[in-house]
Amino acid sequence: MGKLVSQIFVTLDGVYQAPGGQEEDRREGFEQGGWVVAYDDEDFGRFVDEVFDGVGAFLLGRRTYDIFAGYWPKVTDPANPVATKLNALPKYVVSAGLTDPEWSGTTVLQGDLAKEVTALKERTDGELQVHGSGVLLRSLLDLGLVDTLHLITFPVVLGAGRRLFREGATPTAFRHTGGRITSTGVSIQSYDLAGAPRYGTFELPETP
């Protein structure tokens, strides 16, 4: 059985919208797309290569899928590990409106999300990876279906844009499993889900 592993880029104030380009996602008038580009370096590239080494299939939300489908099929260099895996491996996109995807190897999921994703994990050899796809990721976290979360935090505050964890998110505890800081200050931290949070109260010291 495979693991469901998520990779998502966020700012210090939790924004995940349009990390890779100014035209990726202008919903709600967002004009600050492309905030990841300035922080690209060899450390970040090594992490990306490591992630794609373990992938068996991809699970994407509709918007991320459209962004990927508009770019990666055009990258045909066999030495590019990202393009090679994305173009060759199975891709599953959660969408109520997509019926005839043109990107080879794509299957549209329209049924019960919990059942569909559980079945995918059971038959995937390797990691079932979610890249970006913030809305989908929140749903998967709420359902307890994510095994590992790679949270990649960039040292920038935007003050606007769609945020990953919003009011009403399901309370969830995580266990830190590893991390690193790139030369440009990007924090790459890995967490496994650890169930519900535990609560307590710090006792006041006794008065002498």
Secondary structure, 3 states (H helix, E strand, C coil): CCEEEEEEEEECCCECCCCCCCCCCCHHHCCCCCCCHHHCCHHHHHHHHHHHHCEEEEEEEHHHHHHHHCCHHHCCCCCCHHHHHHHHCCEEEECCCCCCCCCCCEEEECCCHHHHHHHHHHHCCCEEEEECCHHHHHHHHHCCCCCEEEEEEECCCCCCCCECCCCCCCCCCEEEEEEEECCCCCEEEEEEECCCCCCCCCCCCCCC
